[in-house]
């Protein structure tokens, strides 16, 4: 196993992981389809299809830790996600590296408001939850058989630098607020909800990729104490400097929009997360890894600042 860290995926979580590893002075290579990404100086970016096992093996050559931070579009999960994971597995196995898997909480299904922890059993009731559960079981089997060293980080719905359309607090809330528009949310905005800050996810993944006492385990990324989405919108308003109206999209409207938008269509089955308490218990990661979640006011302030710079540069608008 080498000292190189290879991060597959340069979305918000992949980039947060890359920046954290680079800040620790580690050698980092990132992999995406374009070969372009805003990475720290000295970080290599290579282009290719991670689902291609031969390419993934070349991309991971010399790695001690490989990070799976890829995430296809919502409607492409069943068709693309398993293949992407298989490619990263092939890369990690060829390099003799550990695989650090970034996942979400969909495999746990609807806990009817009960807190989610690493001990919560898999109980997927959605298409995407079923895909996630099957992928996680594959990694558990590989680790248990000794074919691959695996460690897993799982996050709730995330926000932070880079979290645009794919984040429920991104363009629909912070981007809209900066444009003087209402925040657009789904479900019940007064239910408590655990949100994951992208930088906290990056710190967690980096810790799992650099410690030997975590192999074979699952850690839920530390999240700040849950607040309601409306309370978080109020934090955004404080940063923006003006009140923000909250506009809730009725489920019927979402379903009608889903007839024309594949991504919105996929939101419908996940609405249970936003109609009741959706709260995580992250004591394991905080205790074992010594990681404290970033306080929400601080994380929201940093995210709003990033959005200001992003929009000022005329990107993505």
Secondary structure, DSSP 8 states (H G I E B T S, - for coil): --SEEEEE--SHHHHHHHHHHHHTT--EEEEESSS-----TT-EEEE--TT-HHHHHHHTTTEEEEEE-----GGGIIIIIHHHHHHHHHHHHHHT-EEEEEE-SGGG---TT--B-TTS-----SHHHHHHHHHHHHHHHHHHTTS--EEEEE--SEESTT--TTSTTIIIIIIHHHTT--EEEES-TTSEE--EEHHHHHHHHHHHHH-SS-TT-EEE------EEHHHHHHHHHHHHTS---EEEE-HHHHHHHHTT-HHHHHHGGGGGGGSS-B-B--HHHHHHH------HHHHHHHHHHHHHHHHHTT---
